[in-house]
């Protein structure tokens, strides 16, 4: 890892649970530097601003901001993302993904809300997270109905075998 100048600055923002959304987001960590380059896996408990080069994997429990000079080539899981610089990779965001007028994204995004401002560039695929959830629910409902159908067939077979046993007993009774 090589860092140029003042690369890291942390800000104490209070309790762990004060991330409230993109309009009122608070940044826990800012990474800056013209020649700063970070490689590896970063797990961030709140939000992060990146204004340097980052490669690897990012897990952010708040908002990811990629600033003008920021370049991120990583797999990302986050709540919200704002891309003003360059992002390449696969991103899953449970909240909003916004590509600003100077932002460039090349990769795949899973989210329910993608906003691309005029001038922003996006090249890749977008998948709605809720549509994946709906598909999983459909598969679950289909398998549950198969189970119910199987139960009905088994119950019918049991009822038929009980009927046959009763017929045999009646025949036995008649012979006496």
C-alpha positions as a Markdown table, in Angstrom:
| # | Residue | x | y | z |
|---|---|---|---|---|
| 1 | Unk | 0.0 | 0.0 | 0.0 |
| 2 | Unk | 1.4 | 3.4 | -0.9 |
| 3 | Unk | 0.0 | 6.6 | 0.5 |
| 4 | Unk | 0.8 | 10.1 | -0.6 |
| 5 | Unk | 0.4 | 13.2 | 1.7 |
| 6 | Unk | -2.4 | 13.2 | 4.2 |
| 7 | Unk | -4.3 | 10.1 | 3.0 |
| 8 | Unk | -6.6 | 9.3 | 5.9 |
| 9 | Unk | -8.8 | 11.5 | 8.0 |
| 10 | Unk | -11.2 | 10.1 | 10.5 |
| 11 | Unk | -14.1 | 12.0 | 11.9 |
| 12 | Unk | -15.8 | 11.1 | 15.2 |
| 13 | Unk | -19.6 | 11.3 | 14.5 |
| 14 | Unk | -21.2 | 9.8 | 17.6 |
| 15 | Unk | -23.0 | 6.5 | 18.0 |
| 16 | Unk | -22.8 | 3.6 | 15.5 |
| 17 | Unk | -26.5 | 4.0 | 14.5 |
| 18 | Unk | -26.8 | 7.5 | 13.2 |
| 19 | Unk | -26.6 | 6.7 | 9.5 |
| 20 | Unk | -30.0 | 8.0 | 8.3 |
| 21 | Unk | -29.9 | 8.2 | 4.5 |
| 22 | Unk | -28.2 | 10.1 | 1.6 |
| 23 | Unk | -29.5 | 13.5 | 2.4 |
| 24 | Unk | -28.2 | 13.4 | 6.0 |
| 25 | Unk | -25.4 | 11.0 | 5.7 |
| 26 | Unk | -22.2 | 11.4 | 7.7 |
| 27 | Unk | -18.8 | 10.4 | 6.6 |
| 28 | Unk | -16.7 | 8.3 | 9.0 |
| 29 | Unk | -13.6 | 7.9 | 6.8 |
| 30 | Unk | -12.2 | 10.0 | 4.0 |
| 31 | Unk | -9.3 | 8.7 | 1.9 |
| 32 | Unk | -7.5 | 11.3 | -0.1 |
| 33 | Unk | -4.1 | 11.7 | -1.9 |
| 34 | Unk | -2.9 | 12.2 | -5.4 |
| 35 | Unk | -0.7 | 9.1 | -5.3 |
| 36 | Unk | -2.7 | 7.2 | -2.6 |
| 37 | Unk | -3.4 | 3.6 | -3.7 |
| 38 | Unk | -5.1 | 1.1 | -1.4 |
| 39 | Unk | -5.6 | -2.7 | -2.2 |
| 40 | Unk | -7.5 | -5.2 | -0.1 |
| 41 | Unk | -10.8 | -5.6 | 1.7 |
| 42 | Unk | -12.3 | -2.7 | 3.6 |
| 43 | Unk | -15.2 | -3.1 | 6.0 |
| 44 | Unk | -16.6 | 0.3 | 6.9 |
| 45 | Unk | -19.2 | 0.6 | 9.7 |
| 46 | Unk | -20.7 | 3.8 | 8.5 |
| 47 | Unk | -19.8 | 5.9 | 5.4 |
| 48 | Unk | -16.7 | 6.5 | 3.4 |
| 49 | Unk | -15.5 | 9.1 | 0.9 |
| 50 | Unk | -12.8 | 8.0 | -1.6 |
| 51 | Unk | -10.6 | 10.5 | -3.5 |
| 52 | Unk | -7.8 | 8.2 | -4.5 |
| 53 | Unk | -7.3 | 4.7 | -6.0 |
| 54 | Unk | -8.9 | 1.7 | -4.3 |
| 55 | Unk | -8.8 | -2.0 | -5.5 |
| 56 | Unk | -10.3 | -5.0 | -3.9 |
| 57 | Unk | -13.5 | -5.4 | -1.9 |
| 58 | Unk | -15.6 | -2.8 | 0.0 |
| 59 | Unk | -18.4 | -3.5 | 2.5 |
| 60 | Unk | -20.0 | -0.3 | 3.6 |
| 61 | Unk | -22.8 | -0.1 | 6.1 |
| 62 | Unk | -23.7 | 3.5 | 5.0 |
| 63 | Unk | -22.9 | 5.6 | 2.0 |
| 64 | Unk | -20.0 | 5.1 | -0.4 |
| 65 | Unk | -18.9 | 8.4 | -2.1 |
| 66 | Unk | -16.4 | 8.2 | -4.9 |
| 67 | Unk | -15.1 | 11.8 | -5.4 |
| 68 | Unk | -13.8 | 13.4 | -8.7 |
| 69 | Unk | -10.3 | 12.1 | -8.3 |
| 70 | Unk | -11.5 | 8.8 | -7.0 |
| 71 | Unk | -11.0 | 5.5 | -8.8 |
| 72 | Unk | -12.5 | 2.3 | -7.4 |
| 73 | Unk | -12.1 | -1.1 | -8.9 |
| 74 | Unk | -13.7 | -3.4 | -6.4 |
| 75 | Unk | -16.7 | -5.5 | -5.6 |
| 76 | Unk | -18.9 | -3.4 | -3.4 |
| 77 | Unk | -21.8 | -4.0 | -0.9 |
| 78 | Unk | -23.3 | -0.8 | 0.4 |
| 79 | Unk | -26.6 | 0.9 | 1.3 |
| 80 | Unk | -26.1 | 4.0 | -0.9 |
| 81 | Unk | -23.5 | 5.1 | -3.4 |
| 82 | Unk | -22.7 | 8.3 | -5.1 |
| 83 | Unk | -20.2 | 8.1 | -8.0 |
| 84 | Unk | -18.6 | 11.4 | -9.1 |
| 85 | Unk | -15.3 | 9.7 | -10.1 |
| 86 | Unk | -14.8 | 6.3 | -11.7 |
| 87 | Unk | -16.1 | 3.0 | -10.5 |
| 88 | Unk | -15.5 | -0.5 | -12.1 |
| 89 | Unk | -16.8 | -3.7 | -10.6 |
| 90 | Unk | -19.9 | -5.3 | -9.3 |
| 91 | Unk | -22.0 | -3.4 | -6.8 |
| 92 | Unk | -24.9 | -4.3 | -4.6 |
| 93 | Unk | -26.7 | -1.4 | -3.0 |
| 94 | Unk | -29.9 | -1.8 | -0.9 |
| 95 | Unk | -30.6 | 1.9 | -1.2 |
| 96 | Unk | -29.8 | 4.4 | -4.0 |
| 97 | Unk | -27.0 | 4.4 | -6.5 |
| 98 | Unk | -26.4 | 7.8 | -8.1 |
| 99 | Unk | -24.0 | 8.5 | -11.0 |
| 100 | Unk | -23.4 | 12.3 | -11.1 |
| 101 | Unk | -22.7 | 14.3 | -14.3 |
| 102 | Unk | -19.0 | 13.6 | -14.1 |
| 103 | Unk | -19.3 | 10.0 | -12.8 |
| 104 | Unk | -18.4 | 6.9 | -14.9 |
| 105 | Unk | -19.4 | 3.4 | -14.0 |
| 106 | Unk | -18.4 | 0.2 | -15.8 |
| 107 | Unk | -19.8 | -2.9 | -14.2 |
| 108 | Unk | -22.9 | -4.6 | -12.9 |
| 109 | Unk | -25.2 | -3.1 | -10.3 |
| 110 | Unk | -27.9 | -4.7 | -8.1 |
| 111 | Unk | -30.2 | -2.1 | -6.7 |
| 112 | Unk | -33.8 | -0.9 | -6.6 |
| 113 | Unk | -32.9 | 2.7 | -7.4 |
| 114 | Unk | -30.4 | 3.9 | -10.0 |
| 115 | Unk | -30.1 | 7.6 | -10.8 |
| 116 | Unk | -27.9 | 8.7 | -13.7 |
| 117 | Unk | -27.5 | 12.5 | -14.1 |
| 118 | Unk | -27.1 | 14.1 | -17.5 |
| 119 | Unk | -23.5 | 13.6 | -18.5 |
| 120 | Unk | -23.0 | 10.6 | -16.3 |
| 121 | Unk | -21.8 | 7.4 | -18.0 |
| 122 | Unk | -23.0 | 3.9 | -17.2 |
| 123 | Unk | -21.8 | 0.7 | -19.0 |
| 124 | Unk | -23.0 | -2.6 | -17.6 |
| 125 | Unk | -26.1 | -4.4 | -16.4 |
| 126 | Unk | -28.6 | -3.4 | -13.7 |
| 127 | Unk | -30.7 | -6.0 | -11.8 |
| 128 | Unk | -33.5 | -5.0 | -9.4 |
| 129 | Unk | -32.9 | -6.5 | -6.0 |
| 130 | Unk | -36.7 | -6.8 | -5.3 |
| 131 | Unk | -37.2 | -8.7 | -8.6 |
| 132 | Unk | -34.7 | -11.3 | -7.3 |
| 133 | Unk | -36.6 | -11.5 | -4.1 |
| 134 | Unk | -39.9 | -11.9 | -6.0 |
| 135 | Unk | -38.3 | -14.8 | -8.0 |
| 136 | Unk | -37.2 | -16.5 | -4.8 |
| 137 | Unk | -40.7 | -16.1 | -3.3 |
| 138 | Unk | -42.2 | -17.6 | -6.5 |
| 139 | Unk | -39.9 | -20.6 | -6.3 |
| 140 | Unk | -40.7 | -21.0 | -2.6 |
| 141 | Unk | -44.5 | -20.8 | -3.3 |
| 142 | Unk | -44.1 | -23.3 | -6.2 |
| 143 | Unk | -42.3 | -25.7 | -3.9 |
| 144 | Unk | -44.8 | -25.2 | -1.1 |
| 145 | Unk | -47.7 | -26.0 | -3.5 |
| 146 | Unk | -45.8 | -29.1 | -4.7 |
| 147 | Unk | -45.5 | -30.2 | -1.1 |
| 148 | Unk | -49.2 | -29.6 | -0.5 |
| 149 | Unk | -50.1 | -31.5 | -3.7 |
| 150 | Unk | -47.8 | -34.4 | -2.5 |
| 151 | Unk | -49.6 | -34.4 | 0.9 |
| 152 | Unk | -53.0 | -34.6 | -0.8 |
| 153 | Unk | -51.8 | -37.6 | -3.0 |
| 154 | Unk | -50.4 | -39.4 | 0.1 |
| 155 | Unk | -53.7 | -38.7 | 2.0 |
| 156 | Unk | -55.7 | -40.1 | -0.9 |
| 157 | Unk | -53.6 | -43.2 | -1.0 |
| 158 | Unk | -53.9 | -43.7 | 2.7 |
| 159 | Unk | -57.7 | -43.3 | 2.5 |
| 160 | Unk | -57.9 | -45.8 | -0.4 |
| 161 | Unk | -55.8 | -48.4 | 1.5 |
| 162 | Unk | -58.0 | -47.9 | 4.6 |
| 163 | Unk | -61.1 | -48.5 | 2.3 |
| 164 | Unk | -59.5 | -51.7 | 1.0 |
| 165 | Unk | -58.8 | -52.9 | 4.5 |
| 166 | Unk | -62.4 | -52.3 | 5.5 |
| 167 | Unk | -63.7 | -54.2 | 2.4 |
| 168 | Unk | -61.5 | -57.1 | 3.3 |
| 169 | Unk | -62.8 | -57.1 | 6.9 |
| 170 | Unk | -66.4 | -57.0 | 5.5 |
| 171 | Unk | -65.7 | -59.9 | 3.2 |
| 172 | Unk | -64.2 | -61.8 | 6.2 |
| 173 | Unk | -67.3 | -61.1 | 8.2 |
| 174 | Unk | -69.5 | -62.3 | 5.4 |
| 175 | Unk | -67.8 | -65.6 | 5.1 |
| 176 | Unk | -68.4 | -66.4 | 8.7 |
